[in-house]
Amino acid sequence: MNDGSIHISVQPVWGTVRNMRYKIRKLLEEFGVEIIYASEIVASELLENAIKYGTAVPELSSVEFHFEYSPKEIIISVRNGVIEESENFKIFKLYIDNLIRSEEPQTLYINRLKEIIENPEDEGSRLGLYRIPFETDYLLSYRVENNVLEVTAICKIQD
């Protein structure tokens, strides 16, 4: 007999993000890279956004995370499904296009903070995307193909 309840056990999202941060820290420590914290921020924000705002589509039903280190650069990319006509995707596209074109990411970051304060009931702060160019040397790009969004962050490593 059904008692009208649902009981499931799932992994917490933050646990996934925290685990990825730990793996990145350990890998970069092995190579003696100094931009560990920045890399953790980027990985966390991209992965968290993909989990929060992504959707399962026939072309991609899960979130894919890719981290690549070489002595010259670090590349972090996240792929997730999107519905290109959705309001979430339109907002994402507006925000990331502004970030990519901006020469003053700190202004965008501060303006976004003001928007959040003025509209606290607004769903989703989307502040994480603004943190990336504001707090790190990573450059963002993205592409969308067949309902799959890939966001890439690249940091050139100084010799």
Phi, psi and omega in degrees: 000136181277127180264011178077018180236161178233131178232118177223161176238125180228158176285136177292142181301314183299328177300320178296314181295315180299318179297319179294319178301317180299314181297319179294316179302312181297317180297312182290328175298322178300324181269358179070028181281137184271347184264041182297309184299317179299319180294322176296318178300310183299311180300315180298311184294317180293317180293317179298317178298318180297320180290316183289317190251349179285167179216151177287129176231160181305328182285336181200111185265355181225181176262133177248135181239136180225131178231128181225126178248136167221164181300342182262334183198162172239132178239127177237126177223148179228135177241138176207160178285148177218157169252108190299337179273354185288154178296320178303316181291321179298319178294314178305311183299316178300312182296312185288326175297319176298318180296317182295322182278339188287139172264354181229074181298334179295325178294317178298318180299311181295318178297322178293320176301317179298317179300319180295318179295319182286334182229069185295340180275356178298127182288133175069116183285327185055024180286334182302318178300322180290332179296325188301301179286339180284318187255352184226174176261015179282141175256135183262148169209167177205163173210152179232131178211126178051049178065021176241123178261129173239119177252129183236138175236129182235135176235121175282136181263129180288142177285000000 
